[in-house]
Amino acid sequence: MTQPRPEIPEPAGATEVATARSVRVMLVDDSLVVRSILERIVEQRAELKICASVASAHEALAYLACEPVDVVVLDIEMPGMNGIAALPHILERAQGARVLILSSNCIEGGPAAIEALALGASDTLAKPGRGSFSGRFADILTERILTLGQQPLAVPVLCALPPAAVKPAPALEGIHPAECIAVAASTGGIPAFANFLAHLDPRVTAPILLTQHLPDAFMEFYARQIATMTTRKVCVATAGMAVECGHVYLAPGDAHLRVVEGARGPEIALDRHPVENGCCPSADPMLDSVAALYGKRGVAVVLSGMGRDGAQGAARLKAAGGTVFAQAPESCVIWGMPGAVSKTGIAAATLNPDAIALMLGSLAGGRKP
């Protein structure tokens, strides 16, 4: 995926855990040549250690049954069980390890990459040609592995928590039912949003605006995938489109999504001006616009992602009387974006995605959460 990779704010204690030992890396690729090249690249970093290098998903699962791993670098195209089919089993067996998909299918927004992210992969990277593994690719690969390996172990983000797990804070008193829900997400955001959407009460009909950091080539496929999870109408946003209840509007990959007052009510506007955080699309302009148009009836949900995108916009929404929720660190792939919001104290609650959805459902039903 193509997106900015700034310094990541980590939960307390994460640095101590990361520096206490090397990041344990497993390579899964049917090509012995590719595995040999990757081994040399990874072992150039003192913080990384190859603990296993295997040719098939079955071998990977057998190893994971006995030994712990921090990061699995997984190919998609393999004989027997391919990487997509193996991914859920690897995540279950790996006890919280991160999976980086390294495949030629990730080039130019290949649908397999989106499918992998939706199934719980933490990141994807295009595999270069045989003669292009050195230089910039080697640096990117090792940085991605190190970033993922330094995060605290995660619980499976697609696992639903029981309703009893929802523990609202006193600050939730006085929150208004949502007239617009704006969701910001990046790395780890695809499975987090799926979890949120799966637990959202049908009585919550407010339009959902979604800014997910992905290249433009992915967006139409991702919109179709979201549509399989919900009865809401899902579309990639275009300028002038009416903002209606029961719809999900996905920011295109080359513009910021805004909502403005049109001649017939709220409508979509697209903004391509550069923003301070360098992201495109960026959640900050989206949240700014929700603050201006909906005020106290606007809700922000900041999910897993790298960096601080959404923090400024969420602060403006809070100042306008709106409500901000942040994803809890234990269910995040990276607690950068939600952490930036939570640490400022503007979040009404920091919860897992399903718990946030249940909270919004309680408000829509007229009950105290």
C-alpha distance (Angstrom), angle and dihedral (degrees) to the residues before:
residue distance angle dihedral
M1 . . .
T2 3.75 . .
Q3 3.78 114.3 .
P4 3.79 139.8 120.2
R5 3.79 116.3 -79.5
P6 3.79 107.0 -158.4
E7 3.79 126.7 166.0
I8 3.78 110.0 -59.3
P9 3.81 120.9 -129.7
E10 3.81 105.2 -135.0
P11 3.80 131.2 -156.1
A12 3.77 115.5 -103.3
G13 3.76 112.5 -74.9
A14 3.82 96.0 19.9
T15 3.82 93.9 109.7
E16 3.78 92.8 51.9
V17 3.80 90.9 51.0
A18 3.81 93.0 47.7
T19 3.82 95.8 50.1
A20 3.80 95.0 44.9
R21 3.80 93.4 74.5
S22 3.78 144.2 0.7
V23 3.78 121.9 -83.6
R24 3.81 106.9 -103.7
V25 3.80 111.7 -134.7
M26 3.80 130.1 -166.2
L27 3.82 120.1 -163.4
V28 3.81 118.0 -153.4
D29 3.82 114.1 -173.9
D30 3.79 130.5 127.8
S31 3.83 92.1 -138.2
L32 3.80 113.9 88.7
V33 3.81 89.9 -162.7
V34 3.81 92.9 54.3
R35 3.80 92.2 45.8
S36 3.80 90.9 50.9
I37 3.81 91.4 51.3
L38 3.80 92.2 46.7
E39 3.80 91.3 48.7
R40 3.80 90.8 56.0
I41 3.80 91.8 47.1
V42 3.79 95.2 48.4
E43 3.78 95.3 44.5
Q44 3.80 90.9 56.7
R45 3.80 86.8 77.3
A46 3.79 113.2 74.5
E47 3.82 90.7 -151.6
L48 3.82 92.5 59.7
K49 3.79 127.3 73.2
I50 3.81 127.7 -172.6
C51 3.79 104.9 -135.2
A52 3.81 96.4 170.5
S53 3.81 138.5 7.9
V54 3.80 113.1 -170.9
A55 3.80 138.4 170.9
S56 3.80 101.8 -140.0
A57 3.77 144.8 32.2
H58 3.80 90.2 -115.4
E59 3.80 91.1 57.7
A60 3.80 90.0 47.4
L61 3.80 92.0 52.5
A62 3.78 91.5 47.8
Y63 3.80 91.3 52.5
L64 3.81 93.3 45.7
A65 3.78 90.2 54.3
C66 3.80 88.3 65.9
E67 3.82 109.4 24.4
P68 3.83 136.4 44.1
V69 3.81 121.9 -117.7
D70 3.82 131.2 -173.4
V71 3.83 101.0 -161.9
V72 3.81 130.3 18.9
V73 3.83 116.0 -159.3
L74 3.79 102.3 -156.3
D75 3.80 132.1 -170.6
I76 3.81 119.0 -148.7
E77 3.79 103.2 -151.4
M78 3.81 106.6 65.3
P79 3.81 132.4 135.7
G80 3.77 117.0 -103.6
M81 3.80 109.0 9.9
N82 3.81 108.1 17.4
G83 3.78 123.7 -144.8
I84 3.81 96.0 -98.8
A85 3.80 92.4 51.6
A86 3.78 91.2 45.0
L87 3.80 97.0 46.4
P88 3.84 99.4 84.8
H89 3.81 90.6 47.0
I90 3.80 92.2 48.2
L91 3.81 92.0 49.7
E92 3.79 90.9 49.5
R93 3.81 93.9 46.6
A94 3.81 96.1 40.3
Q95 3.82 95.2 65.5
G96 3.81 98.4 -135.8
A97 3.81 101.3 -27.1
R98 3.80 117.7 147.4
V99 3.81 120.4 -116.6
L100 3.82 121.8 -144.6
I101 3.80 112.2 -166.8
L102 3.82 110.1 -143.0
S103 3.77 108.7 -174.0
S104 3.78 142.2 134.2
N105 3.83 85.8 -126.8
C106 3.80 89.3 73.2
I107 3.81 92.1 71.9
E108 3.82 116.8 112.7
G109 3.78 97.0 -0.1
G110 3.78 99.1 -52.7
P111 3.82 110.2 -166.1
A112 3.81 91.1 -129.0
A113 3.81 89.2 68.3
I114 3.81 92.4 54.7
E115 3.79 90.4 46.5
A116 3.80 89.8 51.9
L117 3.80 92.3 49.4
A118 3.80 90.6 48.7
L119 3.81 89.9 51.6
G120 3.80 91.0 54.7
A121 3.81 108.0 -85.7
S122 3.80 110.0 149.2
D123 3.80 97.8 -143.2
T124 3.81 144.1 -13.4
L125 3.79 133.2 -138.5
A126 3.79 130.9 -174.9
K127 3.79 114.1 -115.0
P128 3.82 109.8 -129.4
G129 3.79 127.1 -138.9
R130 3.80 119.1 -78.6
G131 3.80 93.2 -93.6
S132 3.82 96.9 46.6
F133 3.78 105.3 64.1
S134 3.79 96.3 105.3
G135 3.80 131.8 72.8
R136 3.78 117.6 21.2
F137 3.81 94.9 8.0
A138 3.80 91.8 55.2
D139 3.80 91.2 51.3
I140 3.81 92.9 48.1
L141 3.79 93.4 47.1
T142 3.80 95.8 50.5
E143 3.81 92.5 44.5
R144 3.80 91.0 51.6
I145 3.80 91.9 48.9
L146 3.79 92.5 46.6
T147 3.82 92.6 48.1
L148 3.80 92.6 50.5
G149 3.80 93.7 42.2
Q150 3.78 93.4 52.9
Q151 3.79 93.8 58.4
P152 3.81 119.1 98.4
L153 3.79 114.9 -99.4
A154 3.78 111.7 -83.4
V155 3.75 133.2 -142.2
P156 3.84 113.2 -126.0
V157 3.80 103.2 -79.0
L158 3.80 94.5 -148.7
C159 3.81 93.5 58.2
A160 3.79 111.1 106.0
L161 3.78 118.2 -129.5
P162 3.81 116.8 -138.5
P163 3.81 115.8 -107.2
A164 3.80 89.1 -107.4
A165 3.80 88.6 69.0
V166 3.81 90.3 69.7
K167 3.81 107.2 100.0
P168 3.81 108.3 174.5
A169 3.78 119.6 -156.8
P170 3.82 124.1 -126.1
A171 3.83 88.1 -109.3
L172 3.82 88.8 73.3
E173 3.81 91.9 77.6
G174 3.80 113.0 112.6
I175 3.82 97.3 20.8
H176 3.80 114.1 149.7
P177 3.82 125.8 -134.4
A178 3.79 110.4 -95.2
E179 3.79 123.8 -99.5
C180 3.82 91.0 178.4
I181 3.81 130.6 17.0
A182 3.81 116.6 -157.9
V183 3.82 116.4 -166.5
A184 3.81 124.4 -163.4
A185 3.81 120.3 -166.5
S186 3.78 143.5 156.3
T187 3.83 132.7 157.9
G188 3.81 106.8 17.2
G189 3.79 91.0 9.8
I190 3.81 97.9 112.6
P191 3.83 96.9 66.5
A192 3.82 89.9 36.4
F193 3.81 91.8 55.7
A194 3.81 90.4 45.9
N195 3.79 88.8 54.8
F196 3.80 91.5 47.6
L197 3.80 93.2 48.8
A198 3.81 93.4 46.7
H199 3.82 90.9 58.3
L200 3.81 99.0 40.5
D201 3.81 111.2 118.2
P202 3.84 112.9 -119.3
R203 3.81 87.0 -127.3
V204 3.80 87.6 70.3
T205 3.81 97.6 87.0
A206 3.81 98.3 158.6
P207 3.82 113.0 128.4
I208 3.80 114.0 -98.9
L209 3.80 120.4 -139.4
L210 3.81 113.0 -162.5
T211 3.79 127.1 -165.0
Q212 3.82 107.9 -175.0
H213 3.81 117.7 171.7
L214 3.80 103.5 -118.8
P215 3.81 134.8 127.2
D216 3.80 115.3 -93.3
A217 3.81 91.8 -110.5
F218 3.81 90.2 66.8
M219 3.78 99.2 50.7
E220 3.81 103.8 84.9
F221 3.79 91.3 47.0
Y222 3.80 91.3 47.1
A223 3.81 91.0 50.0
R224 3.81 90.1 53.0
Q225 3.77 89.7 49.6
I226 3.82 92.9 51.4
A227 3.81 88.4 50.3
T228 3.80 90.0 62.4
M229 3.83 89.6 59.8
T230 3.80 100.1 52.4
T231 3.78 146.0 32.7
R232 3.81 88.9 -129.6
K233 3.77 118.7 105.8
V234 3.82 108.6 -106.3
C235 3.78 126.3 -160.4
V236 3.78 143.3 155.6
A237 3.79 104.1 -105.8
T238 3.80 121.3 -108.9
A239 3.81 128.2 -172.5
G240 3.80 114.4 -85.2
M241 3.79 95.0 18.1
A242 3.84 112.4 144.5
V243 3.81 115.0 -113.8
E244 3.80 105.8 -129.6
C245 3.78 136.3 177.5
G246 3.79 116.0 -98.2
H247 3.81 93.4 31.3
V248 3.81 135.4 113.4
Y249 3.82 116.0 -148.8
L250 3.80 115.8 -162.5
A251 3.81 119.3 -157.1
P252 3.82 111.5 -120.0
G253 3.77 115.3 -116.9
D254 3.79 94.4 -112.1
A255 3.82 103.2 46.5
H256 3.80 142.8 42.9
L257 3.79 115.6 -108.3
R258 3.81 116.6 -127.0
V259 3.79 133.2 173.1
V260 3.82 118.3 -143.8
E261 3.80 138.2 171.8
G262 3.81 109.7 -92.6
A263 3.78 132.7 -176.0
R264 3.82 91.4 -86.2
G265 3.78 100.1 31.7
P266 3.82 136.2 -74.3
E267 3.80 114.6 -3.0
I268 3.80 139.9 171.6
A269 3.78 123.1 -92.1
L270 3.79 124.1 -175.9
D271 3.79 121.5 -144.1
R272 3.80 124.0 -165.7
H273 3.80 99.4 178.1
P274 3.83 114.6 126.1
V275 3.80 114.4 -103.2
E276 3.78 130.3 -148.7
N277 3.80 95.7 -106.7
G278 3.83 92.9 52.1
C279 3.81 95.4 -127.3
C280 3.79 122.8 136.5
P281 2.92 113.0 -142.9
S282 3.80 93.5 28.9
A283 3.79 125.8 -170.0
D284 3.82 93.7 -147.2
P285 3.85 96.4 76.2
M286 3.81 90.0 44.6
L287 3.80 92.5 53.2
D288 3.81 91.8 43.3
S289 3.79 89.6 56.5
V290 3.81 93.3 46.9
A291 3.82 89.2 51.3
A292 3.83 91.0 51.5
L293 3.81 96.6 45.5
Y294 3.82 105.2 32.3
G295 3.82 104.5 22.8
K296 3.81 111.2 174.8
R297 3.83 90.6 7.9
G298 3.81 92.1 60.6
V299 3.81 122.1 98.0
A300 3.80 127.6 -164.1
V301 3.80 122.5 -159.2
V302 3.82 113.4 -169.7
L303 3.79 112.4 -164.4
S304 3.81 136.0 -175.0
G305 3.78 115.8 -45.3
M306 3.76 147.9 126.0
G307 3.80 122.6 -94.3
R308 3.81 129.2 3.9
D309 3.80 105.1 -64.8
G310 3.80 109.4 146.4
A311 3.81 96.6 24.7
Q312 3.82 95.2 102.5
G313 3.80 94.2 42.8
A314 3.79 92.0 46.6
A315 3.80 90.0 52.9
R316 3.82 90.2 52.9
L317 3.80 91.2 48.9
K318 3.80 90.5 50.4
A319 3.82 90.2 49.5
A320 3.83 88.8 52.6
G321 3.81 89.9 56.2
G322 3.82 97.2 -97.9
T323 3.79 127.9 134.1
V324 3.80 126.8 -107.9
F325 3.80 127.0 -161.1
A326 3.81 125.1 -173.5
Q327 3.79 128.7 -162.2
A328 3.81 114.8 -109.9
P329 3.82 116.9 -111.3
E330 3.81 95.7 -121.2
S331 3.81 92.1 65.8
C332 3.83 97.1 39.4
V333 3.77 126.6 99.6
I334 3.82 86.0 -153.5
W335 3.81 122.6 7.9
G336 3.79 94.2 -155.4
M337 3.82 104.2 110.1
P338 3.82 98.4 32.1
G339 3.80 90.0 39.5
A340 3.81 91.1 55.2
V341 3.81 88.6 54.3
S342 3.80 96.9 41.5
K343 3.80 94.9 48.6
T344 3.81 92.6 56.0
G345 3.80 90.8 58.6
I346 3.81 95.9 -123.3
A347 3.82 95.5 114.9
A348 3.79 114.8 100.2
A349 3.80 86.4 -150.9
T350 3.81 139.7 -5.8
L351 3.80 106.9 -140.8
N352 3.79 143.6 145.4
P353 3.84 113.9 -84.4
D354 3.80 95.3 -104.6
A355 3.81 90.7 50.7
I356 3.81 91.1 51.8
A357 3.81 89.2 52.0
L358 3.80 91.5 49.6
M359 3.80 89.6 50.0
L360 3.81 91.6 53.9
G361 3.79 89.5 47.3
S362 3.79 91.2 54.4
L363 3.81 90.4 52.5
A364 3.81 91.5 49.0
G365 3.80 90.4 51.1
G366 3.78 92.3 54.4
R367 3.80 93.1 -113.7
K368 3.76 127.1 126.0
P369 3.84 107.8 -105.5
